[in-house]
């Protein structure tokens, strides 16, 4: 009488074992898929930052003659400009050669140049001369950027003949940013050798995406200066002289008499200037008078930035 009961139990056990064997591969497959998907879902997106190193003032840029992966920013030291100022750190720099260090980058150094930036061939030997010529210039070595990004524009003419031809007229870039895409905002610093005194390396705390190198005029822009753009003509002349470039600047809105006392003019007029002319008494006297009678107002230099042609 026990045999039928025993047979039924055996059949139940056999069926349960068979069912377990059938379901086991599906469970193993599910676990395998879960283990493969979970790590991918937890992968964090890399952090990137776009940082813009802004240059304001009479600047020119050219490849470093000793390092193709670097560029040199150059500006003259003149009496009508203040010292170079690193605005992200409230630090003034005296003439010298400095280096800006940039943290690890995540984009290629294409060096793309906007078409409204003034281009001119700056020979490597002239760049080296600027680096060697102490007390009269600022020079900053930077990694080659991804791009030269325009900041401000102003309409003018620039060419190799004086006065520049009307065909050269354009909204030239007067303030430029060098773009860098980096993985962290830590690691920006300035080191270098001033022409006089000492300089301790400066660690830059970058809380915003901008680092600014500015050379401001010793006086603010004013309405009377716009008559002949006196400051811009003097500034551009100082920059091209530093770089040994035959290049001139003019403004379409200026009167023809503005050329008579223009320091860029290789053939200035010998006749006495009419005392009613805005240039009577020379450029500097005109500026001082303008400041006295018209007061001052904010505004930067409207001379073009120069980037060397390849």
C-alpha positions in Angstrom: 0.0 0.0 0.0 3.0 2.4 0.5 4.4 2.0 -3.0 1.8 4.2 -4.8 2.3 7.0 -2.3 6.1 6.8 -2.6 5.8 6.9 -6.4 3.7 10.1 -6.3 6.2 11.8 -4.0 9.0 10.8 -6.3 7.2 12.3 -9.3 6.7 15.6 -7.5 10.3 15.9 -6.4 11.5 15.0 -10.0 9.2 17.7 -11.4 10.5 20.3 -9.0 14.1 19.6 -9.8 13.3 19.8 -13.5 11.6 23.1 -13.1 14.6 24.5 -11.1 17.0 23.5 -13.8 14.9 25.2 -16.5 14.7 28.5 -14.6 18.3 28.7 -13.5 19.8 29.9 -16.8 17.3 32.7 -17.0 18.2 33.9 -13.5 21.9 33.7 -14.3 21.4 35.7 -17.5 19.4 38.4 -15.7 22.2 38.7 -13.1 24.8 38.9 -15.8 23.0 41.7 -17.6 22.5 43.7 -14.4 26.2 43.5 -13.6 27.1 44.8 -17.1 24.7 47.7 -17.1 25.2 49.0 -13.6 28.8 50.3 -14.0 28.0 52.2 -17.2 25.0 53.9 -15.6 27.3 55.1 -12.7 30.0 56.6 -15.0 30.3 60.4 -14.3 30.5 62.9 -17.1 34.0 64.6 -17.1 34.0 68.2 -15.9 35.3 70.8 -18.5 35.7 74.5 -18.1 36.1 77.1 -20.9 38.5 79.8 -19.7 39.1 83.1 -21.6 42.4 85.0 -21.1 41.5 88.5 -22.0 44.0 91.1 -23.3 43.2 94.8 -23.4 45.6 97.4 -24.6 48.3 97.6 -27.3 48.9 93.9 -27.7 50.3 91.7 -30.5 50.7 87.9 -30.6 53.2 85.8 -32.4 54.5 82.2 -32.2 57.3 81.6 -29.6 60.5 81.4 -31.7 61.7 78.5 -29.4 58.5 76.6 -28.8 55.9 76.0 -31.5 53.3 75.1 -28.8 53.5 78.5 -27.3 52.7 82.1 -28.3 54.1 85.4 -27.1 51.9 88.3 -26.2 53.8 91.6 -26.6 53.1 95.2 -25.6 55.2 98.4 -25.4 55.8 100.2 -22.1 54.8 103.8 -22.8 54.4 107.0 -20.8 50.7 107.2 -21.8 49.8 103.8 -20.3 49.7 102.4 -16.8 51.6 99.3 -15.7 50.3 95.9 -16.9 47.5 94.7 -14.6 46.4 91.2 -13.9 42.8 91.9 -12.9 41.9 88.5 -11.7 44.5 88.9 -8.9 44.8 92.7 -8.5 48.5 92.5 -9.3 50.4 95.1 -11.3 53.5 93.8 -13.3 56.5 95.9 -14.3 58.1 95.3 -17.7 59.6 91.9 -18.0 59.0 88.4 -19.5 56.3 86.3 -17.8 54.8 82.9 -18.3 51.2 81.9 -17.8 50.7 78.3 -16.8 47.5 76.5 -17.8 46.2 73.2 -16.3 45.6 70.1 -18.4 43.6 70.9 -21.5 40.8 68.9 -23.1 40.6 70.5 -26.6 43.2 70.9 -29.3 45.3 74.1 -29.7 44.0 75.0 -33.1 44.9 78.7 -32.8 41.8 79.8 -34.9 41.9 83.5 -35.7 38.8 85.6 -36.2 38.8 87.3 -39.6 38.3 90.8 -38.1 41.6 90.5 -36.2 44.4 92.5 -37.9 47.0 90.1 -39.4 50.7 91.0 -40.0 53.8 88.9 -40.5 56.0 89.2 -37.4 59.3 87.6 -38.0 60.7 85.2 -35.3 63.9 87.4 -35.1 61.8 90.4 -34.2 59.9 88.4 -31.5 63.3 87.4 -30.1 64.4 91.0 -30.2 61.3 92.0 -28.2 62.1 89.4 -25.6 65.7 90.6 -25.3 64.9 94.3 -25.2 64.5 95.1 -21.6 62.6 97.9 -19.8 60.5 98.9 -22.9 58.1 96.1 -23.2 55.9 93.5 -21.6 56.0 89.9 -22.9 53.8 87.0 -21.7 54.4 83.4 -22.9 51.2 81.3 -23.1 50.2 77.9 -24.5 48.9 78.2 -28.0 45.1 78.7 -27.6 42.2 77.0 -29.2 41.0 80.3 -30.7 41.5 84.1 -30.6 38.0 85.3 -29.7 36.9 88.9 -30.3 35.9 91.0 -27.4 35.5 94.6 -28.7 35.5 96.1 -32.2 36.1 99.5 -33.7 36.1 100.7 -37.3 39.4 101.8 -38.6 41.9 101.4 -41.5 45.2 99.6 -41.3 47.8 99.1 -44.0 51.4 99.2 -45.1 51.1 102.7 -46.8 50.3 106.0 -45.1 47.5 106.8 -44.9 46.0 103.4 -45.2 43.8 102.8 -48.2 40.0 102.9 -47.8 39.9 99.3 -48.9 41.4 98.2 -45.6 38.5 99.6 -43.6 37.0 97.1 -41.2 35.6 96.7 -37.7 38.9 95.5 -36.3 39.1 93.7 -33.0 40.4 95.9 -30.2 40.2 93.5 -27.3 40.8 89.7 -27.7 40.4 86.6 -25.6 42.5 83.5 -25.9 40.3 80.4 -25.3 41.4 77.3 -23.3 39.2 74.3 -22.4 40.5 72.7 -19.2 39.5 70.0 -16.8 40.0 72.1 -13.7 40.2 75.7 -12.6 43.2 75.0 -10.4 46.6 75.4 -11.8 46.6 78.8 -13.4 49.7 80.7 -12.4 52.0 83.5 -13.5 55.8 83.3 -13.2 58.7 85.0 -14.9 61.5 87.6 -14.7 60.8 91.3 -14.4 63.4 93.6 -15.9 64.0 95.2 -12.5 63.4 93.8 -9.0 62.1 90.3 -8.2 58.8 88.5 -8.8 57.2 85.8 -6.7 55.2 83.3 -8.7 51.5 84.3 -8.6 48.9 81.6 -8.2 45.7 82.7 -9.9 42.4 81.9 -8.2 39.9 81.5 -11.1 36.4 81.8 -9.8 35.0 83.0 -13.1 35.9 81.9 -16.6 38.0 85.1 -17.2 41.6 86.1 -16.6 42.4 89.6 -17.7 45.7 91.2 -18.6 45.0 95.0 -19.1 47.2 98.0 -19.9 45.0 101.0 -19.4 45.6 104.6 -20.6 46.9 107.1 -18.1 43.9 109.2 -18.9 40.3 108.1 -19.7 38.8 108.5 -23.2 37.0 111.8 -23.8 34.9 113.3 -26.6 37.6 115.6 -27.9 40.0 112.7 -28.4 37.6 111.2 -31.0 38.3 114.2 -33.3 41.7 112.7 -34.3 42.0 109.5 -32.2 45.2 110.9 -30.8 45.8 108.2 -28.2 45.2 105.3 -30.7 47.6 106.7 -33.3 50.4 107.1 -30.7 49.7 103.7 -29.2 49.7 101.9 -32.6 52.9 103.7 -33.6 54.6 102.5 -30.4 53.4 98.9 -31.0 54.5 98.7 -34.6 57.9 100.3 -33.7 58.4 97.6 -31.0 57.6 94.9 -33.6 59.6 96.5 -36.4 56.5 96.5 -38.6 55.7 98.9 -41.4 52.0 99.3 -40.6 49.8 102.4 -40.1 46.5 103.2 -38.5 43.8 105.7 -39.6 40.2 106.4 -38.9 37.5 107.1 -41.6 35.8 109.7 -39.4 38.9 111.8 -38.8 39.6 115.0 -40.7 42.5 115.2 -43.2 44.3 117.6 -40.9 44.7 114.8 -38.3 47.6 113.5 -40.5 49.7 116.7 -40.1 50.9 115.9 -36.6 50.3 112.1 -36.6 53.5 110.4 -35.3 52.9 107.6 -37.8 53.2 110.0 -40.7 56.6 109.5 -42.5 56.2 112.8 -44.3 54.5 115.3 -41.8 53.5 118.7 -43.1 56.2 121.4 -42.6 53.8 124.3 -42.6 52.6 125.7 -39.4 49.3 124.2 -38.2 46.3 126.5 -37.9 45.9 127.2 -34.2 42.2 126.4 -34.5 43.1 122.9 -35.6 42.5 120.2 -33.0 46.1 119.3 -33.4 47.6 122.7 -32.8 50.3 122.5 -30.2 50.9 118.8 -30.7 49.2 115.7 -29.7 49.9 115.8 -26.0 48.8 119.4 -25.5 45.6 118.6 -27.3 44.9 115.8 -25.0 45.5 117.8 -21.9 43.3 120.6 -23.1 40.6 118.1 -24.0 40.6 116.6 -20.5 40.4 120.1 -18.9 37.5 121.3 -21.0 35.5 118.2 -21.6 36.2 116.1 -18.5 36.7 112.4 -18.8 34.6 109.3 -19.4 35.3 105.6 -19.4 36.5 103.8 -22.5 39.4 101.7 -23.8 41.9 102.1 -26.6 40.4 101.7 -30.1 43.7 100.5 -31.7 43.6 97.0 -33.3 45.1 93.9 -31.8 47.7 92.3 -34.1 48.1 88.6 -34.5 51.0 87.3 -36.6 50.3 85.7 -40.0 51.6 82.1 -40.5 
